[in-house]
Each structure stands twice: as C-alpha cells, then as structure tokens.
Amino acid sequence: MTDSIVAYIVFQQLDRIHELPEDPLDREYGEAESCDVLIYNSHRQSRFSGDELTFSKPYDEPEPVEWLGFFDRFHQTDFLECDLGWTLISKRMLYTLHSVGSFSYKAIPTRIYDYRFLDQGRYNLKGQTVPLMGEFNEDYVGLQLLEHLDVIDYDRTEFKFNEDPVYTYIPKLVLREPVGGFPPIFRLTDRATTALFVSPTAKETLEEAGIKGLRFFGYEGTRAEEMSVSN
C-alpha cells in the first residue's frame, strides 16, 4: 500500500484584507482595520455556545442567526470562520459542493448586518438586547454536517496526548478512504470534530468554480481500491 493525498483540510484565507483602501470608519471601530475574521456573533442572548455546528445533532435554535460583518469585504471570500467556531459558507459554495456529490447537512439561515453602520448601543437600560436593524446580507448559511466519518488510520496516525484530551495534538494524520470515496465535504469522528475536510475532487471543483477565500492542506491516506487489493 502507498499513501497519496486523499483529502484536504480547508481553512479561511484572507490574503487581501490589508490591501483594501483605508476607510475612516475603520479608525472609529478599530477592530475593522486589523480583523482576521470578517464577522462577529451578535446573538448574545442565544443559548448556543458555538460548537453546535461541529456535532451531528441538528441545530434547533432560532433562525436566522444574526451576525455583524463588513459588507465591503464579502467579495473576498465564500468561506467564513466565525468567533464561536461556526463555519459560514456562501450559497454559491454550497451549490458547488452539491455539484460534486451528496452529503448529509443542515444549512442554517443567517443574516449579517453591516458592523460599521450599526448603532453600537445595542442594549437598553434593562440590559436587554435591542433588535438589529438596517441593511443586511443573507448570502451565507451556517453549515452543519449531520454525519461524521470514522476513517482515521489509528495504526499510522501519531497522537500527542495532553492532560485535557480536547487539546490532543495530531502531528501526523493518516486517513482510510471509505468504499466509494469521500463525500465532497466532511468531518471526522473522535479528536478532530472541529476540522472541515474536502475530497480532492471537491477541492478541484471549488478552485475551478472560482470559490474564494479558501486555503487547503493535504492529508495522506490509503485509497479504498488499494485496501481491497491488499486484502
């Protein structure tokens, strides 16, 4: 058996954020000038802690989920990693993944308000959240994958365990491709539930479609046909 790239982990890539013209409002709201993520959670009263989308139990909180963002930067990316561990993808990216193959998921509607043109006093005298108003964007959805794959090759994957297992470090991850190949986008069971992976075909299709704001890192593994031959 030989190892080859069988899947890619996907990250947010925002190389051009500092090339934008300076906006006077960036000086007023200093976060905007140097922020590495495009959006901020504004749903402060919500019961969710942020990790709901990394597990397979369907999200059942109020929708749409409200966020704050920078409208002039949305053109840079179809993929948003948010401050609560959420992943938001553009509807265009979702349709592109669909063109590659099927996968089990829930798309949570979102509404992103323009951060710089929002009244920053969002609480009344009783400490209650004031409803957001103004222009908003609904081109992104929260992506929750409802199935996780048990495809880690534990014999060849290297783990470094800490006292807190949540922070287990994996210096070398090796995967076993399932029969029929990987779905276009997926998460792994056990120790890596927060990471999003895509298949090589999905990576190629996303790049050809011009989906923006993505960075990929390949992971080796054993292809299903190689395992069947060896057995």
N, C-alpha and C positions, 0 to 999 in steps of 0.2 A: 504493500500500500504506500502511496505517495501523497504528501499533503499539497494542496493547492488552495487558493483563495476561494472560499465557498460562501462567504457573507461579509458584509461591511457594516460597521457601526457608523451611525450618522450623527453629526453634530451641527450646531448652528455656526455659520461662517459669515462674519460681517466685516470684511476687509475694508470696505469703502466708507465706513461710517464717519471717519475723520476727514474725508475729502469733501464733505458737504459744505456749502457756504455757511459762514457764521450767521447765526440768527440772533438778533438782540434778545429774544425771549430765552435763549439758552443761558444768557448771563443772569437772568432773573430766576430761572429754575435751574440751578447749577447742575443737577443730575443729568440734564439732557446733553450737556456738552461732552461728557465723557462716559455715558452709559454704554454698557456692553450688551444689554438686552433691550429690546425695543418696547416691551410692555410691562406694566406693573399691575398686580392684582388690586382691584378696588372693592372687592366683595368682602369687606372687613367683618360683616356680621355673619357670614356664612359659617356653617358647621364644618365644612370640609377643611382638612389640614393640608391638602396639596398632593398627597400621594395616592389619591383615589384612582387616578388615571393609569397608574403603574400596575394595578391589580385587575383581576378579571371580573370582579363583581360589578355589574353595570352601575354607572353613576346615576343617582336618583335625586340629586339636589335640584333647586330651582334653576330654570333655564329661561333666557340665555344668561351665561355668566358674563359679568361686566368687567372690563379691563380699561386701563389707561394706556395710551400709546402716542407715538409721534407720527402723524399721518404722512409727512414728507419723507419718511424712511421706509414705509411699507414696500415701496417699489424695489427695495434691495433684497427682499427675502420672501420665500414661501414657507419658511420654517422658523418658528419662534419657540425658544426655550424660555420659560417664564419663571418668575420669582418663587413660585410654590411647587416647582418640579413638574408643572404641566408642560405638555408639548402641544402647540397650536400649529396647524398646517393650513395652507390656503386650500380652498375648494379645488383650485386647479391642480394642486399637488395630489389631492385625494383622487381626483378623476384620473390622473396619470397613473397612479398606483393601481387603480381598478383596471386599467387597460392591460396590465401585466398579468393579473390573476386575481383570484378571490382570497379574502381573508376576513375573519370574524372581528367586527369592531363596532363601536358606537361613536358617532360624531356628535359632540356636544355643541350646540349653537353658542356663539359668543357675540358680544357687542363691545367694540373697542372705541372709547371716546378719546378725543384729542386732548392729551395731557396739558399742552401749553395754553390752550384756550379755555380751560376749565377753571371755574371758581374754586380756589384751593380750600375755602372754608366749607368742608363737606359735612360738618356736624352742627346740629343745633344746640341750644343751651342745655338740653337734657342728655346730650351725648349721643343722640340718635343720628344715624347716617342719613344725610339728605340725598334724595334720588338724583342720579346723574342726569344731566340734560345737555343738549347741544348736538353737534354733528357727530355721527358715529359710523364705524365700518363694520360690516358683517361678512367679510370675505374669508374669515378664518374659522376653523372649528377645532375644538379640543378633541384630540384623537385618543380614544381608549381602545386598546386591543383586548378582546374578550377571551383569547386563548393564548397560552404560553407554551413554548416548546421545551421539552426535556431532551436536549441534544448536546449537552456538554460531554465531551470525552474525558471522564474523570481520571482515566489511567494516564493521560498525557498532559492534562491541564495542570498548571502549577498554581498552588494557593499559598498565601501567607496569611495566617490567622492572627487577628488581634484579640484583645480581651472582649471587645464588643464585636460579635460576628457580623453586625450590619456593615462594618467597615473592613471586611475581609478584602485583601488586595489580591488580584489575579494577574501576576506578571506575564503569564502565558496562557491564553485561552485557545483550546482546540475544540472544534465542533464536529459532530457527525451529521452529515446531511441526511434528512429523512427520505424515505422512498417517495419519489415524485418531486423531490426538490423542496427548497424553502419557499414559503409564501413571499409575496412582494415585500412585506414589512412584518416584523415580529419582535417579540421579547422572549427572553429565556426564563425558565423556572430556576429558582434557587440561586441566590447570591448575585444575581445580575438582573433583577426585575426592572430596574430603572433604565437600562440601556435599550435603545432602539436600534434594530438591525434591519438591513435590506438585503435582498438577494442580488447577485451580480447582474441579473437581467434587469431588475428594478433600478439599480444604480445607472446602468447604461441608458435605460429609457428615460429616467429623470434628467440625465445630462442632455440627451438628445432633444427633450422637450423644452429645454431652457429653464428648468425649475431652479430658482436662485436661492442663495444663502445656505448651501449645504456643503459640508466637509465630510469626507469618508476616510475610514481606516479599515483596511482589510484584515480578516481573520482566516487563518488556515483551518483546514479540516479534511475529512475523508468523504469523498463523494459516495453516494448510495451505490452506484454501479461498481465502484471499486470494492466496497464491502461485500457485495453479493458475489463478486468473482473470487475474493479471498476465502469465502466460506464454501 
